[in-house]
Amino acid sequence: MLRLVILVAAAAEVRVALASPMSAASQATSASACPDQTGDYAAVDNAQLPDPWTFANGKPVASNDDWACRVQEMSRIMQQFELGALPPAPDSVTATMAGGSMSLAIKVGSNTKTVSVGITKGSGGASGGSGGGSPAIITVGGSSIPIPGTVGRISFGNDACAAQANPASHGTGWFFDLHGKTHPAGALTAWAWCVGRIVDGLEQLGADKTGIDPKRLGVTGCSRNGKGAFLVGALEPRIALTLPQESGSGGAASWRVSDAEKAKGKSIQTAHQIVRENAWFSHNFDPYVNKTNELPEDHHFLAALVAPRGLFVMENDIDWLGPVSTTVAMKAGRMIYAALGVRANMGFALVGGHSHCAFPSSSQADLTSYINHFLLGTGKTSDAEISPANVTMADWISKWSPTPKLSAA
Ligand code: MCU
């Protein structure tokens, strides 16, 4: 009996040691301090973007503590309606470093898996004295942005974590080997969990062994992998800078605005199409793809989940990606950052005239400013909000409650 108690206590300790820290906003308030978090939210009937300033139960967000609870609620709502549940940290992760490769032995219940991740150190030391090592960007299926030599790279092979071949590839990959083939997570949620294990390994080994400062991590990816980068930033609070590129529908775009654009005749990716194309979302989403007005969430919530951390969203003017849709959703996202007093922590640049995932040189200065500020600790961000799309924000947010006065600190 005593032995059992000791074992249980030891297991609890490991879990505590591995538990992901909450986002800055939610650090102040534990889940139990938040009211009405039933975990089972009702559908709505709302043609506009759901109001970030009102809880699902109709109460207004009036304080920083309220906001911390609302952020948790928005994450749960998104998991319930489209993403599938993000599992808690695993029972154990054991990291080892050999050459430029970090190996992670991960245990969830009786399932174990060992995966390896390539790491290249950058030449830039971390300023701010957070333990040495260079900052690094985790690349989701590769990178299509220029990463400066000062910043390292960590190569996340997302397809091996959760496949994105077609809708039937749900359940394939090491995430599902650990959690079971029928786990409800879509691939985007699975990738966020798998990246969390990479961060566990970096924290465990420390900068001495990996050459990387785990407090200065960015994440990027383009197109389908840009959706992934956005979701990694939204669900993994240890990411300091999120850099989604041309994520389009399922990333920076709003389901509702994309449906409205489709109704106007645009060739644009919608919720209806996306679940037929691939395994990015949970089957939880299937009942809503023809009635997105019933979702008590939309993708401006992704910005709310990343806030107040660094976020620079790059988009293109390709119809399929929904330039009007990404502009509306990300302008709404910047309003959320502004209400937290940190508008410049989120930038948005929709620049056309180049092929899909080709980085436009006119975005270089903006990108550099976000990397410098959040990963290298120098200078200010450019506070970019660039888009040629003409949008009428009132059509989408006029029913929001008055903006509360909040602060991110
Ligand atoms: C923009 O990302 C996707 C898009 O959602 C898909 O519909 C299309 O098939 O592929 C794009 C992509 O990943 O391109 C590389």
Residues whose N, C-alpha, C, O or C-beta is under 5 A from the ligand:
A	BS01	MCU	S223 R224 E246 S247 G248 S249 Q269
